Amino acid sequence: MRLTAASGCETMPTSILMENTAITNIQVARVQRILKKLAQVKATHIPDKKSSPDQFQLVPPLSEAEVQAFEAEHRIRLPEDYRAFLIHAGNGGAGPIYGLYSLDKYNDFADWVEDEIPDDFLARPCPLSPGMPQTPDWREPFGDTSPYQGTLTLGSRGCTFETQLIVAGPYAGRVIYVDADEHAPPYFVREPDFLAWYERWLDELMLGYNQLQFGYGPGGGELELWQILDDPQADGELKGEAAAAFWRLPRLSDETIRRFPTLLESSSAEVRSNTLIVARKFKLKSLAPHAIVVLDDVSADVRKQAVYTMEMLAPQRWVEPVRKLLWEDPDRHVASTAFYQLKKARALIKPDLLRIVTTAPPHLCRAHAIDAGWWGAADAPMLIKHLEDEEQHVQYRALVALQRLHIRSRLPAIINLLSHEAVNDITNIILKLQGKSGQAATVPVLLKWARCGDDLSRLAAMDALAKIGDERAIPIAQRMLREERPPMQKKEKSTHGKTIAALVRASLEQSPNPRLRALAR
């Protein structure tokens, strides 16, 4: 349940809100400069297939009276620069990512994330600040106060991501990026106000910058980014964002390429990590020798990025150093990254896979190692052993590998597993797989599950029995065909839209046995 906005806040007197404060000439001049740049972008920008014909078209502006009416209704004064844009440029339309919303969609994000929206939601001071902790529990300090009060929606950034403008509180005028799923805290863009953010968008379009992560990190080009990175007073977060910002540039100068490896010596792990990401985008092979060194970096994220970078930039030298990480790195994410990249490159050999399957800890992807293996009949005992593994995914992969081998000796182990296995998702998959095997030896245990399992297990067992075509399933099928209710799993509500009868009927229709098919009519 979402927290609602806090009550009892102070609002400004209507007399102050309605005071006829003229928009400054400076704001109007800024808007006029923006309109000229927008016209230039519209004339020169080459649209891609996904672009809308009116991508750079603004909606007609609002009148001063219309803006004042909105402000009076919500007891606020909009930030002066945004106000100038609405009156002298447009009420939405052309803008970053998917464009700007019109003012009447101000509550788009709040409608999405708040259970209740009080009438004075926009007037309540927004509690967010640029220095707030970037941690999963970032909401806790706000208690019952909505972190989004005092903000209006500027536009969508796709999926659950939107752009908000703070209109009340200490940081009124600032643009923030928010996520309805709250996987990350709100992000304050570096620009001081709406117009600066909007103009940056136009400037970067004219310079051919990548727009995928527009607004993150500092603006500017190579010169400005190096000034930040060379500044001993700049904090690690800003320097990390500056290093990442090279990614948006259309190309790097020779001087930047020459200097780039030195960033791997930075004291900031974020700088080192982002340097490796940028190196991959621009395929900076000169950085490969330095990337080998940071495979031993103290930061797990840097080591992980080094794995990806080494694979791309040093295809002849990366396998053995990365294989070493597979066995020796203490961080599970680094070890897993090493495994998947080696697997993708077909650089894992059978001894590697056997070692992972038989001796490695769970985080080294034992299930995927089994799935990737080139197993033969001699490996059947090992695979059968893993049918009893503590991890369900390992059980499942071992079963699939055994099915591929078509070894009859696997059946007793599978039957034994199903005879005492507790109900879980993997059990149901194992039950259904028996139908593909077509082995009559599994029928007794399938009949047991069809009678006594929970609804999903009964359905899985019946599906397998129908595929095998064993007529001993007929009495059970007849009973299940009378169950006109959705299937339910133990301790849970209905998990399916169709009834048990309909699902059984669908399984019977696919049976090779005409007597079973006849039941479905």
Secondary structure, DSSP 8 states (H G I E B T S, - for coil): -------------HHHHT------HHHHHHHHHHHHHHHHHHHH----TT--TTTT-B-----HHHHHHHHHHHT----HHHHHHHHHT-SSBS-STT-B--GGGTTHHHHHH-S---TTGGGS-----TTS--STTTTGGGTTS-TTTTEEEEEEEETTEEEEEE-SSTTTT-EEEEETT-SS--EE-SSSSHHHHHHHHHHHHHTT---TTTTSS--S-HHHHHHHHH-TTS-HHHHHHHHHHGGGSS---HHHHHHGGGGGG-S-HHHHHHHHHHHHHTT-GGGHHHHHHGGG-S-HHHHHHHHHHHHHH-TTTSHHHHHHHHHH-S-HHHHHHHHHHHHHTT---HHHHHHHHHHS-GGGTHHHHHHH----GGGHHHHHHGGG-SSHHHHHHHHHHHHHHT-TTHHHHHHHHHHH----HHHHHHHHHHHHHT-GGGHHHHHHHHHHS-HHHHHHHHHHHHHHT-GGGHHHHHHHTT--S--B-TTS-B--SS-HHHHHHHHHHT-SSHHHHHHT-
